[in-house]
Amino acid sequence: MGRVSGEEGASHVHCRKHHLQVIGCVIVFYFSFFVFFLSRYASLYFCCAVENQDNELLTLEIVHRYVELLDKYFGNVCELDIIFNFEKAYFILDEFIMGGEIQETSKKSAVKAIEDSDMLQETMEEYMNKPTF
Amino acid sequence: MVVPSLKLQDLIEEIRGAKTQAQEREVIQKECAHIRASFRDGDPLHRHRQLAKLLYVHMLGYPAHFGQMECLKLIASPRFTDKRVGYLGAMLLLDERQDAHLLITNSIKNDLSQGIQAVQGLALCTLSTVGSAEMCRDLATEVEKLLLQPSSYVRKKAVLTAVHMIRKVPELSNIFLPPCAQLLHERHHGILLGTITLIMELCERSPAALKHFRKVVPQLVQILRTLVTTGYSVEHSVSGVSDPFLQVQILRLLRILGQNHEESSETMNDLLAQVATNTDTSRNAGNAVLFETVLTIMDIRAAAGLRVLAVNILGRFLLNNDRNIRYVALTSLLRMVQSDHSAVQRHRPTVVECLREPDASLSRRALELSLALVNSSNVRAMTQELQSFLESCPPDLRADCASGILLAAERFAPTKRWHIDTILRVLTTAGTHVRDDAVANLTQLIGGAQELHAYSVRRLYSALADDISQQPLVQVAAWCIGEYGDLLLEGGCEETEPLQVEEEKVLALLEKVLQSHMSLPATRGYALTALMKLSTRLRGDNNRIRQVVSIYGSCLDVELQQRAVEYNTLFRKYDHMRAAILEKMPLVERGGTQDEEAKESKEAQLSEAALVATEPQASKLLDLLDLLDGTSGAAQPPPAPEPSPGGTLVHLLDLPCASPAPEFPAAATGPQWGHSSSSGWPSSDPAPQNPQS
């Protein structure tokens, strides 16, 4: 499985809060060895590439799980959360998928791992200004 | 440097605030210069911030290679913040192709062996994402040690790193195979998932490993059974389905282990049936598991009943509202249609419904599947459906649909008349999209069905009168009218409506085809020859035909011109032979180059005779020339030989003549006959002394 990337579809500056709702999932096209998936959540598009033998319907679940993780971590995630905390989005992804395979199927554990890492970071930085970056 | 460096979020704000592409570039260039400077001599405390900014810029597509060494420095730093960003940078910037790639090996090695979970996790993650074969070899033993770590967090990541290592360096399978047995007893879902993935990799790479792991099939069955029946846990379930990710992975492994192995397949039969029937299908998660189950059933040596169950599940998927589910169902049914034909047949109505899908990829798959489902008992109904699909389908599917219908008609036609009707309808609807041999096939078919000559020619005449733009149709119609023009004018044919056709109208129609700008050169050739044939079929005088033929004698198209000239000569000098030459063609055998030529023109008749003719018969050709030469019976018209299949062409040459007189130049004989060569007809042959009048 390739890396998942999310990009905002609109360029509004104000934050739009929305309930996590899949607006459309599409199995986009077959391209040599890969199948591309596109999932749309409001104005967020998630594109994912999987190999031929991977279960297409499960891939939709995988994308949805990732979005749920983001939601749980950021609390009602919106596009700007992802834009301004892109490195966190990567860290969360790295707790869910590793080397192209799923590593953790428990939402709770995945989010806890990130929070533990954040704590580790914070204790080092407690005397510095937040945000860390 | 007086200005404090921008915070990451400020930079992002600034970039997003840029109104144009140029402005954005400017902001980024300025910032990159800043970053470069700070990499050189900047404050180590804020290095991670600089790299984070650089990574953002990299994500937008700008060059960031100068940050590679910085990644290395950050990874080596003792601070966790640094390591986190450093490793992220390594994963984004330091793939195998970069020179600096190997330099991270040492840092990873150090981080793997020190005790902080989070740090070990980072190192393992980087290793499994960008680890090269070199690196994997170096660090394999470290990772193996981590498989025994007390922390499940680390074990889980170590297993997946092992998967990556095996992909890169298959020889490492030796190291990672032994721990699998122990790991399968884990309760932690993540570790279990990773282990199953690891076993899958091992089995795919080595038949010995595959054999070894068949032993664990019962254990896997047990795990899955527990998961499905009692293993409900809130944190792992998705829409009421217990850990679908783990279920799917187990099913995949079972598929690999059960393939071509009776015993293993039998062990899983019950479980597969259980999963197939008990999974909740109201949400996608359940459908994903169900789909995987179907795929597994398809690939192992499953019991017949189980296979039918799988097909029925796919049939149910076809009725689902979700497009994606219909899509996977159609694709999978296509795979199963050969092996489980009767089971898939039961869902034929649903498949045919799917032809009406607005989505192009769905209707394409539905078309493929429908064509695969046609058999002798449903051919009429299916062809009906496919014909109506052909009328409204998107252009890129037309060709496939048309050729599919024609193929199906050829294989399963119940009657010849139905066959002819079907081809006719396809040619009328999608004439421009049919394959080239459709014309040849249809003429051959019509030619062979003697009882249907009258019917065919009438239908074709009506079709042609309506529309002369569809070239294949026009070609066939022209040929038919030429061959069976007499039947067309005769009147009574019970199978079609009575059609009063006049000679003049027929000739007018063929002329229209000849003159139309829509007609291809080949089509015009057909029309001209048809006109010529009608000169013997119609009862009226041939002035009109002679006129057309002489006009085309100066046509710019060389092929037409040659034909016209030859036909002209036929009228003028060899009129007594005209009837014989233009009589009805015998049925040609299918296949081989002989077909195409035979259907083109009457010269082709003779060329075929030439091809068929072996050496002894070459002398009969000479006989013909002899006759024309006038050495014997100069004024005697040849008797018209009776038509008989196959042998007629030879009879044509079997004309009464004197003994063979091979005094003609070689140029006039054999293979050159009939093709566009200067010596095609005796009229251009220098030898004859007394040409017939």
Interface residues (C-beta under 8 A of the other chain):
Chain A: S11 V13 C25 V26 I27 N55 E56 L57 L58 L60 E61 I62 R65 I83 F84 F86 E87 Y90 F91 D94 M98 G99 E101 I102 Q103 E104 T105 S106 K107 K108 S109 A113 D116 S117 L120 Q121 M124 E125 M128 P131 T132 F133
Chain B: K7 L8 Q9 I12 R16 L45 H48 R49 A52 L55 Y56 M59 R79 F80 T81 R84 V85 L88 I116 Q117 A118 G121 L124 C125 S128 T129 Y153 K156 K157 L160 T161 V163 H164 H189 G190 L193 G194 T197 E235 H236 V238 D243 P244 F245 L246 V248 Q249 R252 N284 A285 N287 A288 F291 E292 L295 R323 N324 I325 Y327 V328
